[in-house]
Every structure is written in C-alpha cells, then in structure tokens.
Amino acid sequence: GIDTDLFYPMDTIRREPGRIITTNSADMPLKGLYYLLHAVKAALEIRPLNLTIVGIPKKNGKVEKLVKQLDLAPYVNFTGRIDHERFVREYAKAELAIVPSLYEGFGLPVGEAMACRVPVISTTGGALPEVAGDAARLVPPGNILALKEAILELLEDSNQREALAEKGYQRVMSEFTWEKTAIRTAEAYQELIHA
C-alpha cells in the first residue's frame, strides 16, 4: 500500500522545467542509477535538464565516481536523507519521476510518485509493471537509449505528462491505498478460509 497521507499532490508548488527526480537510498546496482546517469548525460546533449536524487551516494562509491566521470556534477543534486514533507515538495517540483531499477519486488517509488501526481518513467524490472499498469511510461531495464528517449519525449510533451500524472494518481487512489490493500487482504483470507 501507499500511504496517501504522506504522499500527495502539492498543487501550490510550481514544477521546475527539466527537473527529474529519482530515489536511491544506497549504491545498489539493482536500483539502476548507473543507467539513469548515462541516459541523463545523453539527454543533456539535446536539452537542459537536472536530476534530483533523493538519497546520499556512498563516499567514493560507484555512483559518486560515475557522476564525476560523466561530468554530471552541475546537473545532479543529492538531497541526502530528508523527511516526508520535503520528499513531497521535491516530487512537486519535478516534471518527471524515474524508477530505473533493474528489479523491484513491489515498486513503492512508482506508487509514491504517482500518489504525488508526478508522471513516471519506470522500467519493467520485477513487479514494477504491476504497480505502474498503463499509468507510466515503461522501458526495458538497463536500456540507456530507451530511458533517454522517454525522458526527452516526456519533457517535450506537457500534455502527455499531464495525462500520465492524472492516470497515475487515479491508479494509486483506486488500487494502492492502505484501505484498498486491507480490503483485498481480507478478501484473500476469506477465499482461503472458504476453499
């Protein structure tokens, strides 16, 4: 379930042009940040943008080294550890949220971004498509070119971004609230009891 008391749209905050956001709490290769950083580097050759990464890179870790190697420091901002209120504000400022994971068991970042009414680009790694449904732009995991193209296309198309934002928000509200999760869990127990 997604806690819609903690993750919600902030319509009073204006989206910043070219701003994309991702969450990366650790330098875990499965999170796919390596591919996103390469996609951002390639997209920057076409248009200006900046990437906010919610989290802290490991000191002298692979992510920190890759940001330096790709000369992305001026375009990438790590927030460090932040509280939920700031997290929601960071989502509100972004034109796109990206979940570049190679694999996810559920995909909370997709649901949280959708609950904040931010259009999402997600990979098809693991359970991510189950959460995203048809309410996000889906790309194959580890595919830098597909990620770059999705970023550029959506940053150029405000109508498509708005449609995805609304579709994503409605999907979370109808499928992934804690109330809906509790009801479905109870239904599953009922089925098992009566089977």
Buried (B, 14 or more C-beta within 10 A) or exposed (E): BBBBEBBBBBEEBEBBEBBBBBBBEEBBEEBBBBBBBBBBBBBBEEEEBBBBBBBBBEEEEBBBEBBEEBEBEEBBBBBEEEEEEEBBBBBBBBBBBBBBBBBBEBBBBBBBBBBBBBBBBBBBBBBBBEBBBEBBBBBEBBBBEBBBBBBBEBBEEEEBBEEBBBBBBEBBBEBBBEEBEEEEEEEEEEEEEEE
